[in-house]
């Protein structure tokens, strides 16, 4: 079985999205959550035999958590404790995708992630 995953990190002290400019953190989070639901539900729809998972460093807010789990998508909360950069570094939260597979791979048996 393969794993299709999105990795998402959020921290209010970091520049959470270079692309979304001056929007509030709540607006940015809402946009990211909508996009993740679309991305992951599409992946599950097109790959029904694969495991699909959102790996995040925070609890996923309603209604997005239920939208994911209702479609059979797992949510795994993983700390952002490796490859961390200071908040002043643009795109510093993007490094979360480097540490998140380490928390998935050893505990699960997937052919590909």
BELPE-V276625 format. One line per field, one symbol per residue. ss: DSSP state (H for helix, E for strand, C for the rest). phi: phi as a letter, one per 30 degrees, with the letter a starting at -180 (. if undefined). burial: b if it has 16 or more other ideal C-beta (glycine too) atoms within 10 Angstrom, else e. Layout:
ss=???
phi=???
burial=???
This chain:
ss=CCEEEEEECCCCCCCCCCCCCCCCHHHHHHHHHHHHHHHHHHHHHHCCCCEEEEEECCCCCCCHHHHHHHCCCEEEECCCCCCCCCCCCCCHHHHHHHHHHHHHHCCCCCCCC
phi=.cccbccbbbaddcddaddchcddeddddddddeddddddddddddbddcdbbccbcbddddcdededddcicdbbcbdcbbhdbddddeiddddeddcddddcedcbccdbc
burial=eebbbbbbbbbeebebbeeeeeeeeeebbeebbeebbeebbebbeeeeebbbbbbbbeebeeebbebbeeeebbeeebebeeebeeeeeeebbebbeebbbebbeeeeebeee
